Amino acid sequence: MLKEQNLISEIKKLKKKKKAVILVHNYQLPEIYEVADFIGDSLELSRKAAETTAKVIVFCGVDFMAESAKILNPDKMVLLPVLEAKCPMAGQVSIEKLRKLQRKHPEAATVCYINTTAETKAVCDICCTSANAIKIVNSLPNKKIIFVPDKNLANYVSRRTDKEIISWPGFCYVHQQFRADEVKKAKEIFTRAETIAHPECPPEVIDLADYVCSTSQMLKRAKESKAKEFIILTEVGMLERLKREVPEKKFYSAPAKICIQQKKNRLEAVYNSLLLERYKIRLSEEIRSKAKKALTKMLEISYGK
């Protein structure tokens, strides 16, 4: 425990010395929360990355998140503490196959989930997150939408729009593990609990939920709901955030699903990242500038800027 507290103290000192900000995704370990300047979901973190005046951004999450911060901050140093923290879903898009799909549907707009590489964002019209996907899709004039890479989020959006959604066959390996029978069993055990699911879950799981929303929207719902117990259908790290922010209520999983990529970040890695200024995110200006258009459009629609 002493070592952990020492690391937290040293990280805070380094952060001040280097004029750095540490952005932390909801799925990170609780120990990482202790050094965070801001904790949130992909949309919130994107906004914070766009607004920060810090000289250095340390992103405790996975690769596409740090890339997004670099896209929005070309003149700042953006660090990913663990180089191997890569989102499998972001790697499921083939640019060649996506371009072929775009040629097949020239009248369609291409919406990419933020869980994509900078290269993917560069060939798309606009980004979205789980918090704003429906709003983004419905804001577009196109009647046909190519949606990459999450088929489950695409399915969820398709139920809430009149537009034709052409979905990519990708998925989040964590949310894909949730099964309807497990959720039904959890609901039988925790009869008074409200069930909240992430839209990356399979359709049959979403159909069992009382609410479907992003991780930070889950936090808002938990605070505002009259319910005292909740079954949370997303990566298990979110339960730690909920217990921290809403200690008077109880949160359950069905059962726990873990993203090993998000959990690769440790305090020691964050400390070394700041101390040694590693690992720096680098993007070609051609890719970055094209990807920025998609990200900026999303932020403008989401926040009216």
C-alpha positions as a Markdown table, in Angstrom:
| # | Residue | x | y | z |
|---|---|---|---|---|
| 1 | Met | 0.0 | 0.0 | 0.0 |
| 2 | Leu | 2.9 | 2.3 | 0.8 |
| 3 | Lys | 4.4 | 1.8 | -2.6 |
| 4 | Glu | 1.1 | 2.6 | -4.2 |
| 5 | Gln | 0.7 | 5.8 | -2.2 |
| 6 | Asn | 4.3 | 6.8 | -3.1 |
| 7 | Leu | 3.6 | 6.2 | -6.8 |
| 8 | Ile | 0.5 | 8.3 | -6.6 |
| 9 | Ser | 2.4 | 11.1 | -4.9 |
| 10 | Glu | 5.2 | 11.0 | -7.4 |
| 11 | Ile | 2.9 | 10.9 | -10.4 |
| 12 | Lys | 1.1 | 14.0 | -9.1 |
| 13 | Lys | 4.5 | 15.8 | -8.6 |
| 14 | Leu | 5.6 | 14.9 | -12.1 |
| 15 | Lys | 2.3 | 15.9 | -13.5 |
| 16 | Lys | 2.7 | 19.4 | -12.1 |
| 17 | Lys | 6.3 | 19.6 | -13.1 |
| 18 | Lys | 5.6 | 18.7 | -16.7 |
| 19 | Lys | 2.3 | 20.6 | -17.0 |
| 20 | Ala | 0.5 | 17.3 | -17.8 |
| 21 | Val | -3.1 | 16.2 | -17.6 |
| 22 | Ile | -4.1 | 12.6 | -17.1 |
| 23 | Leu | -7.3 | 11.5 | -18.8 |
| 24 | Val | -8.7 | 8.2 | -17.5 |
| 25 | His | -11.4 | 6.0 | -19.0 |
| 26 | Asn | -14.1 | 4.5 | -16.8 |
| 27 | Tyr | -12.8 | 1.0 | -17.3 |
| 28 | Gln | -9.5 | 1.7 | -15.7 |
| 29 | Leu | -8.4 | 0.2 | -12.4 |
| 30 | Pro | -9.4 | 2.1 | -9.3 |
| 31 | Glu | -5.7 | 2.9 | -8.5 |
| 32 | Ile | -5.5 | 4.8 | -11.8 |
| 33 | Tyr | -8.6 | 6.9 | -10.7 |
| 34 | Glu | -6.4 | 8.3 | -8.0 |
| 35 | Val | -4.1 | 10.2 | -10.4 |
| 36 | Ala | -6.8 | 11.3 | -12.8 |
| 37 | Asp | -7.6 | 14.9 | -13.7 |
| 38 | Phe | -10.7 | 13.6 | -15.4 |
| 39 | Ile | -12.5 | 10.3 | -15.6 |
| 40 | Gly | -15.2 | 9.6 | -18.2 |
| 41 | Asp | -16.4 | 7.8 | -21.3 |
| 42 | Ser | -15.0 | 8.3 | -24.8 |
| 43 | Leu | -17.2 | 11.3 | -25.7 |
| 44 | Glu | -16.3 | 13.1 | -22.4 |
| 45 | Leu | -12.6 | 12.3 | -22.8 |
| 46 | Ser | -12.6 | 13.5 | -26.4 |
| 47 | Arg | -14.1 | 16.8 | -25.3 |
| 48 | Lys | -11.5 | 17.2 | -22.5 |
| 49 | Ala | -8.7 | 16.4 | -24.9 |
| 50 | Ala | -10.0 | 19.1 | -27.3 |
| 51 | Glu | -10.2 | 21.7 | -24.5 |
| 52 | Thr | -7.1 | 21.1 | -22.4 |
| 53 | Thr | -4.4 | 23.7 | -22.1 |
| 54 | Ala | -1.9 | 21.2 | -20.7 |
| 55 | Lys | 1.4 | 20.6 | -22.6 |
| 56 | Val | 1.3 | 16.9 | -22.1 |
| 57 | Ile | -1.7 | 14.5 | -22.2 |
| 58 | Val | -1.3 | 11.1 | -20.6 |
| 59 | Phe | -4.2 | 8.8 | -21.7 |
| 60 | Cys | -5.0 | 5.9 | -19.4 |
| 61 | Gly | -7.1 | 3.9 | -21.8 |
| 62 | Val | -6.4 | 2.1 | -25.0 |
| 63 | Asp | -4.7 | 3.1 | -28.2 |
| 64 | Phe | -7.5 | 4.7 | -30.2 |
| 65 | Met | -8.3 | 7.0 | -27.3 |
| 66 | Ala | -4.7 | 8.4 | -27.2 |
| 67 | Glu | -4.8 | 8.7 | -30.9 |
| 68 | Ser | -8.0 | 10.7 | -30.7 |
| 69 | Ala | -6.3 | 13.1 | -28.3 |
| 70 | Lys | -3.3 | 13.5 | -30.7 |
| 71 | Ile | -5.7 | 14.1 | -33.6 |
| 72 | Leu | -7.2 | 17.0 | -31.7 |
| 73 | Asn | -3.8 | 18.2 | -30.2 |
| 74 | Pro | -1.1 | 18.0 | -32.9 |
| 75 | Asp | 1.2 | 20.3 | -31.0 |
| 76 | Lys | 0.9 | 18.5 | -27.6 |
| 77 | Met | 2.8 | 15.5 | -26.4 |
| 78 | Val | 0.3 | 12.6 | -26.1 |
| 79 | Leu | 1.5 | 9.6 | -24.1 |
| 80 | Leu | 0.0 | 6.1 | -23.9 |
| 81 | Pro | 1.5 | 4.4 | -20.7 |
| 82 | Val | 1.3 | 0.9 | -22.1 |
| 83 | Leu | 2.0 | 0.5 | -25.8 |
| 84 | Glu | 0.3 | -2.9 | -25.9 |
| 85 | Ala | -3.0 | -1.5 | -24.7 |
| 86 | Lys | -4.8 | -2.0 | -28.0 |
| 87 | Cys | -8.5 | -2.2 | -28.7 |
| 88 | Pro | -9.2 | -5.4 | -30.7 |
| 89 | Met | -12.4 | -3.9 | -32.2 |
| 90 | Ala | -10.5 | -0.9 | -33.6 |
| 91 | Gly | -8.3 | -3.4 | -35.4 |
| 92 | Gln | -11.3 | -5.1 | -37.1 |
| 93 | Val | -11.6 | -2.6 | -39.9 |
| 94 | Ser | -9.9 | -3.1 | -43.2 |
| 95 | Ile | -9.5 | 0.2 | -45.0 |
| 96 | Glu | -9.5 | -1.5 | -48.4 |
| 97 | Lys | -12.7 | -3.4 | -47.7 |
| 98 | Leu | -14.3 | -0.2 | -46.2 |
| 99 | Arg | -13.4 | 1.8 | -49.4 |
| 100 | Lys | -15.0 | -1.0 | -51.5 |
| 101 | Leu | -18.1 | -0.8 | -49.4 |
| 102 | Gln | -18.2 | 3.0 | -49.8 |
| 103 | Arg | -17.9 | 2.6 | -53.6 |
| 104 | Lys | -20.8 | 0.1 | -53.5 |
| 105 | His | -22.9 | 2.7 | -51.7 |
| 106 | Pro | -21.8 | 6.1 | -52.9 |
| 107 | Glu | -24.9 | 7.8 | -51.6 |
| 108 | Ala | -24.2 | 6.7 | -48.0 |
| 109 | Ala | -22.4 | 8.6 | -45.3 |
| 110 | Thr | -19.8 | 6.7 | -43.3 |
| 111 | Val | -20.1 | 6.9 | -39.5 |
| 112 | Cys | -17.2 | 5.4 | -37.5 |
| 113 | Tyr | -17.4 | 4.6 | -33.9 |
| 114 | Ile | -14.7 | 6.4 | -32.0 |
| 115 | Asn | -13.3 | 2.9 | -31.2 |
| 116 | Thr | -11.4 | 3.0 | -34.5 |
| 117 | Thr | -7.9 | 3.8 | -35.6 |
| 118 | Ala | -6.9 | 7.2 | -36.9 |
| 119 | Glu | -6.6 | 5.6 | -40.4 |
| 120 | Thr | -10.2 | 4.5 | -40.3 |
| 121 | Lys | -11.4 | 7.9 | -39.0 |
| 122 | Ala | -9.5 | 9.5 | -41.9 |
| 123 | Val | -11.8 | 7.8 | -44.5 |
| 124 | Cys | -15.0 | 8.4 | -42.7 |
| 125 | Asp | -17.4 | 11.4 | -42.7 |
| 126 | Ile | -18.0 | 11.6 | -39.0 |
| 127 | Cys | -17.3 | 9.9 | -35.7 |
| 128 | Cys | -19.7 | 8.9 | -32.9 |
| 129 | Thr | -19.6 | 7.4 | -29.5 |
| 130 | Ser | -22.1 | 5.1 | -27.7 |
| 131 | Ala | -23.4 | 8.3 | -26.0 |
| 132 | Asn | -24.3 | 10.1 | -29.2 |
| 133 | Ala | -24.5 | 7.5 | -32.0 |
| 134 | Ile | -28.3 | 8.0 | -32.5 |
| 135 | Lys | -28.0 | 11.8 | -32.5 |
| 136 | Ile | -25.1 | 11.7 | -34.9 |
| 137 | Val | -26.8 | 9.3 | -37.4 |
| 138 | Asn | -30.1 | 11.3 | -37.3 |
| 139 | Ser | -28.2 | 14.6 | -37.8 |
| 140 | Leu | -27.0 | 13.5 | -41.3 |
| 141 | Pro | -28.9 | 14.3 | -44.5 |
| 142 | Asn | -28.1 | 10.9 | -46.0 |
| 143 | Lys | -30.8 | 8.2 | -45.9 |
| 144 | Lys | -28.2 | 5.4 | -46.0 |
| 145 | Ile | -25.4 | 5.1 | -43.4 |
| 146 | Ile | -22.3 | 2.8 | -43.4 |
| 147 | Phe | -21.6 | 2.2 | -39.7 |
| 148 | Val | -18.2 | 0.8 | -38.6 |
| 149 | Pro | -17.1 | -1.3 | -36.8 |
| 150 | Asp | -19.5 | -2.4 | -34.1 |
| 151 | Lys | -22.5 | -4.5 | -35.4 |
| 152 | Asn | -24.3 | -4.4 | -32.0 |
| 153 | Leu | -24.1 | -0.6 | -31.7 |
| 154 | Ala | -25.2 | -0.4 | -35.4 |
| 155 | Asn | -28.2 | -2.7 | -34.6 |
| 156 | Tyr | -29.1 | -0.5 | -31.6 |
| 157 | Val | -29.0 | 2.6 | -33.7 |
| 158 | Ser | -31.0 | 1.0 | -36.6 |
| 159 | Arg | -33.9 | 0.5 | -34.2 |
| 160 | Arg | -34.0 | 4.2 | -33.4 |
| 161 | Thr | -33.7 | 5.7 | -36.9 |
| 162 | Asp | -35.5 | 5.7 | -40.2 |
| 163 | Lys | -32.2 | 5.5 | -42.0 |
| 164 | Glu | -30.9 | 2.4 | -43.6 |
| 165 | Ile | -27.9 | 1.2 | -41.6 |
| 166 | Ile | -25.2 | -0.9 | -43.3 |
| 167 | Ser | -23.2 | -2.4 | -40.5 |
| 168 | Trp | -19.7 | -3.7 | -40.4 |
| 169 | Pro | -19.4 | -7.2 | -38.8 |
| 170 | Gly | -17.2 | -6.1 | -35.9 |
| 171 | Phe | -17.8 | -6.3 | -32.2 |
| 172 | Cys | -16.4 | -5.7 | -28.7 |
| 173 | Tyr | -15.1 | -9.0 | -27.4 |
| 174 | Val | -16.0 | -7.9 | -23.9 |
| 175 | His | -19.6 | -6.9 | -24.4 |
| 176 | Gln | -20.2 | -9.8 | -26.9 |
| 177 | Gln | -19.7 | -12.2 | -23.9 |
| 178 | Phe | -22.9 | -11.1 | -22.2 |
| 179 | Arg | -25.6 | -13.7 | -22.7 |
| 180 | Ala | -29.3 | -13.4 | -22.3 |
| 181 | Asp | -29.6 | -16.5 | -20.0 |
| 182 | Glu | -27.0 | -15.0 | -17.6 |
| 183 | Val | -28.9 | -11.7 | -17.5 |
| 184 | Lys | -32.2 | -13.4 | -16.9 |
| 185 | Lys | -30.7 | -15.3 | -14.0 |
| 186 | Ala | -29.2 | -12.1 | -12.5 |
| 187 | Lys | -32.6 | -10.5 | -12.8 |
| 188 | Glu | -34.2 | -13.4 | -11.0 |
| 189 | Ile | -31.6 | -13.1 | -8.2 |
| 190 | Phe | -31.7 | -9.3 | -7.9 |
| 191 | Thr | -35.4 | -8.8 | -8.3 |
| 192 | Arg | -35.4 | -5.1 | -7.2 |
| 193 | Ala | -32.5 | -4.1 | -9.4 |
| 194 | Glu | -32.7 | -1.9 | -12.5 |
| 195 | Thr | -30.8 | -3.3 | -15.5 |
| 196 | Ile | -28.6 | -1.0 | -17.5 |
| 197 | Ala | -26.8 | -2.2 | -20.6 |
| 198 | His | -24.2 | -0.8 | -22.9 |
| 199 | Pro | -25.3 | -0.6 | -26.6 |
| 200 | Glu | -22.2 | -2.7 | -27.5 |
| 201 | Cys | -24.1 | -5.7 | -26.0 |
| 202 | Pro | -25.8 | -8.2 | -28.3 |
| 203 | Pro | -29.5 | -7.4 | -29.2 |
| 204 | Glu | -31.0 | -10.2 | -27.1 |
| 205 | Val | -29.2 | -8.7 | -24.0 |
| 206 | Ile | -30.2 | -5.2 | -24.8 |
| 207 | Asp | -33.8 | -6.3 | -25.0 |
| 208 | Leu | -33.6 | -7.4 | -21.3 |
| 209 | Ala | -32.4 | -4.0 | -20.1 |
| 210 | Asp | -34.4 | -1.2 | -18.5 |
| 211 | Tyr | -32.0 | 1.3 | -19.9 |
| 212 | Val | -29.3 | 1.3 | -22.6 |
| 213 | Cys | -26.6 | 3.9 | -22.5 |
| 214 | Ser | -22.9 | 4.8 | -22.4 |
| 215 | Thr | -20.8 | 4.3 | -19.3 |
| 216 | Ser | -21.1 | 7.9 | -18.1 |
| 217 | Gln | -24.8 | 8.0 | -18.8 |
| 218 | Met | -24.9 | 4.9 | -16.6 |
| 219 | Leu | -23.4 | 7.0 | -13.8 |
| 220 | Lys | -26.0 | 9.7 | -14.4 |
| 221 | Arg | -28.8 | 7.2 | -14.4 |
| 222 | Ala | -27.6 | 5.5 | -11.2 |
| 223 | Lys | -27.5 | 8.9 | -9.4 |
| 224 | Glu | -31.0 | 10.0 | -10.6 |
| 225 | Ser | -32.9 | 6.7 | -10.4 |
| 226 | Lys | -35.1 | 5.8 | -7.4 |
| 227 | Ala | -33.7 | 2.3 | -7.6 |
| 228 | Lys | -31.2 | 1.2 | -4.9 |
| 229 | Glu | -29.8 | -1.7 | -6.8 |
| 230 | Phe | -28.5 | -2.1 | -10.4 |
| 231 | Ile | -27.4 | -4.8 | -12.8 |
| 232 | Ile | -24.7 | -3.3 | -14.9 |
| 233 | Leu | -24.0 | -4.8 | -18.3 |
| 234 | Thr | -20.6 | -3.5 | -19.4 |
| 235 | Glu | -17.0 | -4.0 | -18.6 |
| 236 | Val | -16.5 | -4.7 | -14.8 |
| 237 | Gly | -14.4 | -1.6 | -14.2 |
| 238 | Met | -17.5 | 0.6 | -14.5 |
| 239 | Leu | -18.8 | -1.0 | -11.3 |
| 240 | Glu | -15.8 | 0.4 | -9.5 |
| 241 | Arg | -16.6 | 3.9 | -10.8 |
| 242 | Leu | -20.2 | 3.5 | -9.8 |
| 243 | Lys | -19.4 | 2.3 | -6.3 |
| 244 | Arg | -17.0 | 5.1 | -5.9 |
| 245 | Glu | -19.5 | 7.8 | -7.0 |
| 246 | Val | -22.7 | 6.3 | -5.7 |
| 247 | Pro | -21.7 | 4.5 | -2.5 |
| 248 | Glu | -25.2 | 4.3 | -1.0 |
| 249 | Lys | -26.4 | 2.0 | -3.8 |
| 250 | Lys | -25.5 | -1.5 | -4.9 |
| 251 | Phe | -24.2 | -2.6 | -8.3 |
| 252 | Tyr | -24.0 | -6.1 | -9.7 |
| 253 | Ser | -22.7 | -7.7 | -12.9 |
| 254 | Ala | -24.1 | -10.7 | -14.8 |
| 255 | Pro | -21.4 | -12.0 | -14.4 |
| 256 | Ala | -18.2 | -9.8 | -14.6 |
| 257 | Lys | -16.7 | -9.3 | -18.0 |
| 258 | Ile | -13.1 | -7.9 | -18.2 |
| 259 | Cys | -11.2 | -6.0 | -20.8 |
| 260 | Ile | -7.6 | -7.1 | -20.4 |
| 261 | Gln | -6.5 | -4.3 | -22.7 |
| 262 | Gln | -7.9 | -1.5 | -20.4 |
| 263 | Lys | -6.5 | -3.3 | -17.4 |
| 264 | Lys | -2.9 | -3.2 | -18.7 |
| 265 | Asn | -2.4 | 0.3 | -17.3 |
| 266 | Arg | -0.8 | 0.4 | -13.9 |
| 267 | Leu | 0.5 | 3.2 | -11.7 |
| 268 | Glu | 4.1 | 2.2 | -12.4 |
| 269 | Ala | 3.5 | 2.5 | -16.1 |
| 270 | Val | 1.9 | 5.9 | -15.7 |
| 271 | Tyr | 4.8 | 7.1 | -13.6 |
| 272 | Asn | 7.4 | 5.8 | -16.2 |
| 273 | Ser | 5.4 | 7.3 | -19.0 |
| 274 | Leu | 5.6 | 10.8 | -17.4 |
| 275 | Leu | 9.1 | 10.4 | -16.2 |
| 276 | Leu | 10.5 | 9.0 | -19.5 |
| 277 | Glu | 7.9 | 10.6 | -21.8 |
| 278 | Arg | 6.9 | 7.3 | -23.3 |
| 279 | Tyr | 5.1 | 6.1 | -25.3 |
| 280 | Lys | 4.5 | 9.1 | -27.7 |
| 281 | Ile | 1.6 | 8.9 | -30.1 |
| 282 | Arg | 2.7 | 9.9 | -33.6 |
| 283 | Leu | 0.5 | 10.3 | -36.6 |
| 284 | Ser | 1.2 | 11.5 | -40.1 |
| 285 | Glu | -0.2 | 15.0 | -40.8 |
| 286 | Glu | -2.2 | 13.7 | -43.7 |
| 287 | Ile | -4.0 | 11.1 | -41.6 |
| 288 | Arg | -4.3 | 13.4 | -38.6 |
| 289 | Ser | -5.9 | 16.3 | -40.5 |
| 290 | Lys | -8.4 | 14.0 | -42.3 |
| 291 | Ala | -9.3 | 12.2 | -39.1 |
| 292 | Lys | -9.7 | 15.5 | -37.3 |
| 293 | Lys | -12.6 | 16.5 | -39.6 |
| 294 | Ala | -14.6 | 13.4 | -38.5 |
| 295 | Leu | -13.9 | 14.0 | -34.8 |
| 296 | Thr | -14.5 | 17.7 | -34.9 |
| 297 | Lys | -17.9 | 17.3 | -36.7 |
| 298 | Met | -18.9 | 14.9 | -33.9 |
| 299 | Leu | -18.0 | 17.4 | -31.2 |
| 300 | Glu | -19.8 | 20.2 | -33.0 |
| 301 | Ile | -23.0 | 18.2 | -33.2 |
| 302 | Ser | -22.7 | 16.9 | -29.6 |
| 303 | Tyr | -21.8 | 20.2 | -27.9 |
| 304 | Gly | -23.0 | 22.8 | -30.4 |
| 305 | Lys | -19.5 | 24.2 | -31.1 |
